[in-house]
Amino acid sequence: MSTELTRAVILARGLGTRMRRDAEGTALSAEQAAAAASGAKAMMPIGRPFLDHVISELADAGITEVCLVIGPEHTAIRDYYDAVATTRVQISYAVQAEPLGTANAVAAAEEFADGHRFAMINGDNFYQAQTIRALAAVPGNALAGYTRHGLLAKGNVPAARLSAFAMVRAVDGLLVDIMEKPDAEVVATVGADALTSMNCFTFTAAIFDACRAITPSARGEYEIVDAVRWLVAEGQPVRVVTVDDGVLDLSSRADVGPVQAALADHQVLL
């Protein structure tokens, strides 16, 4: 099976609920404050829009085609990228008609994928090119399993927030389960040094069957984690690639300063 990976789907529709909340004492520029108030995390000005940094890093990893999953109201994102000259990536769009969850967002990009394997990432996270290359090096469906050390030493996620992310349980490099927001008992069973999922995947076309097969979660959304669990339950292997890298997470206004500092010298070339 070919491990070629040249396409990526970026979930850029996030509603930015945390970003829109007031954050007293968080110093933002006028442009940044306006972006925060609108919930437009992906377009947060970090020298230039945060999403520019994300896409440029994907290009460094060999991605040449990017699909932004946006809402019908996100004309500013479309207008911006329609006007940007690119030399390394082609940027297109898939519209998620309603905010019905991450699996529903991925399903919107089926025409873009066109049967090819693709990377899937969050639009409010900056992932290292070497992480994407590590996923590209294995065939089929896979996820990046982040070490605790990598996330704490090389990203902006503090230890207190790690429990907010999904914990990965794997055997012999294959996914067994993803546990979201694990409680203390689960952590004690799996181990505090278990790998963490930061929603960085590679998928084959099988993910679209999974997205159609699942039912809404307790939150009333179609979750990509449930779609991945469906793949495992159907006997389709999902490889876990251990990475000792960090992630820059742009979830709240308090994240803007650390992310801006981390990307101060980052060169963007689309």
N, C-alpha and C positions, 0 to 999 in steps of 0.2 A: 504494500500500500504506500502511495506517495505521501511524503510528509510536507510537501510544498504548502506554504501558507502565505498568501498574498492579499487576503481579504480580511477586513475587520468591521464588526458592527459595534457602534458606540451608543449606549443607552443615554440619550441626552434630553429626555423629557422630564427628568426629576422635578417634582413640584417645589422643592426647596423650602419645605416647611420649617426646618430648623434654621435655615439661612435667613428667613424672613422675620424670625423672632427678634425682638429688641435685645441687644447685647451691650449693656451699659459698660463703659470703660474700654470697649474695643475700638481702636483707632483705625478708621478707614478713610480713604480719599472720597471725595464727592462722587466720583464715578463708581467706586467700589460700593459705596453705601447705596447708590441707586440700583446697582446690580443685585445687591443683597436683598433690598426691599422688594424687588420683582421676583426673587427666587431663582434668578438665572445664574445658577452656580457655574455652569460650563462656560459662560461668557464673562465670568469675573475678570476684570482687568488685572493681570499680573504682568505688567510691562506691555503685554498684549493679551487677548483673551486666553483664559486658562486652557480652553480646548485646543488652541494652536499648539501649545506645549505638548499636549497629549498626542495629537496627530503627528507632530514632528517626531516624537519618540517612537511611534509605531512605524513611521517611514524608516527610521534608523534600524528597525528590526526586520525590514524587508517587506513591509506592507505597502501595497501600491494602490489598493482600492478601499475606500472607507465609506461606510453607510452610517449616517447619523439618524437615529430614530428620534423623531421629534413629534410634538403635538401639532394639530392644525393651526393653533394660535402662535406657533413659534416662527413667525415671519422674519424676525430680526436675525435669527440664526441662519436661515436660508438666504436672506439678503446679503448678509456678511460674507458667507462662503461662496455665493454666486459671483461676488465682486473680487474675490481674492485670486491672484494668479498663483498657480501651483506648478511645480516642476517634477515633484516626486510622487504625488498622490492624486488620484481622481476622487472627488467627494460627491456623493449622491445622498439622497434622503429617502427614508421610509416614514410614513405617517401612521402613528398609533392614534386611532380615532378617539379613544377614551383612555384615561389613565387606569388601566385594569391590571397593572402588575408587570413585573419584569419578563415573565414568560410570554405574556401577550405582546410586549414590546419586541421581543426576539421574533415572534411569529410574523410581525409586520415586515421583517426583513427577508422573508423567504425568497421573494423574487430576486433580490440582490444577490443572495447566496448562490442561487442557480445551481444547486447540487454540489457546490464546492465546500471544502472545509474552511472554516473561518474562525477568527478570534472574536471573543465577545468581552467587552469591558464596560465599566461604568463611566459616564461622562464627567463625574466629579471626582475621579481618582486619576492620579498620574502613576503609571506603571513603568518600570525600567525596561529598556529595550532588551536587555539580557534575559529578563523574565519571559518576554514574548518569544525570543529565540529558543529558549529552553523548551517551551511548549511546542514550538514548531518542529523540534527535533524528534518528537514522538508522534506516532500515527494515531488517527482516530480522535475520539473524545478525550479531553484531558482538562485538569484544573491545576492551577498553581497553588501548592500548599506552602504557605509561608511559615518560616520558623519564627518563634517568639523573639529570638535574638535579632533577626533581620528587621522585623517590624519596629522593634523598640530602638535599635541603634541606627537604622538607616532611613526611617520615615518620620512622620509627625504624629503617629498614633501613640498616646501615652498608655502605660500599663493598665490604668484604671478603665480604659475604654476597650481593651482587647476582648472582654467578655461580651461586648455588643456585637461582635462578629462571629461568623459561623465556625465551628470546630470541625475538623476533618478526621474521620476514622478510616484508615486504610490498612490493607493486609497485602504484603508483597507488592506494594506499589499500585494496587488497584483500590478504587474507592469502595467502601462498604456503606458509609453513611455520612451525611452532613448534618450537624446539629446546630441549629440557630439559637443564639443567645443561651448557651448552656448554663445550667445552674451549677451550684457548688458540688452536688452529688455526681453530675456527669463529668465535671472537670476532674474530680477525685478518681473516677473510674477510668477515664481515658488517659488522664495524665496532664498536668499543667503545661508540659512541653509539647503537647499535641499540635499538629499543624493547623493553621488558620486559613480559611478561604476568604479572599477579598474580591470575589466575583470576577476573577480573571480566568477565562475558559478558552478552549478550542473545541469546536463542535463540528460534527458531520451533519448531513441532511437529516439524520435520525432525530435530531433535537426538535424538528418541526412536528413530527409525529407525537413526540412527548408533550410538546406545548398544547397540542390539540386534545391529548388524552387526559390530562389532569383536570381536577376540579378546583374551584376557588378555595383558598386557604381560609382560616378563621378570620382573617382581615378582609375577606371578600375579594382577594386578588389572585391572579394566576402567577405563581412564584417560580422563578427559574430553578430554585433549589428543589422544588417538587418535581419539575421536569427532569432534572438530573437524577433524582431518586428513581423516577420511572424508568429511565434508561438502565440503571443498575438492576432494578427488579425484573426487567425484561431480558436480562442476561447480556446486555451490551456493555462491554468493559469501559470504564472511565478511569483513565490513568491519573495518578497523582504525582505531579512533578514537584519535588522538594526544592524550594528556592530560599536562599538566605538574603533576600533583598528587602528593601523597604517600599512603602507606598505612601504617596502624599495624598491625604484625604481632605477634601474641601467640603465638609458637611455643614460647618457653622461659620459665623463671622469671626470667631476666635481662631479659626484655622487659616484665615487669609494671611496674616502676618508671617507665620512660620512657613507657609507654602511659598509666599513671595520671596522670603529669604533663601529658601532652598533652591528656587529656580532663578535666582538673580543672574547667574552666569550661563543659564541654559540657552543654547543657540537654537533658534527655530528656523527650520527650512521646510516648507510645505511643497 
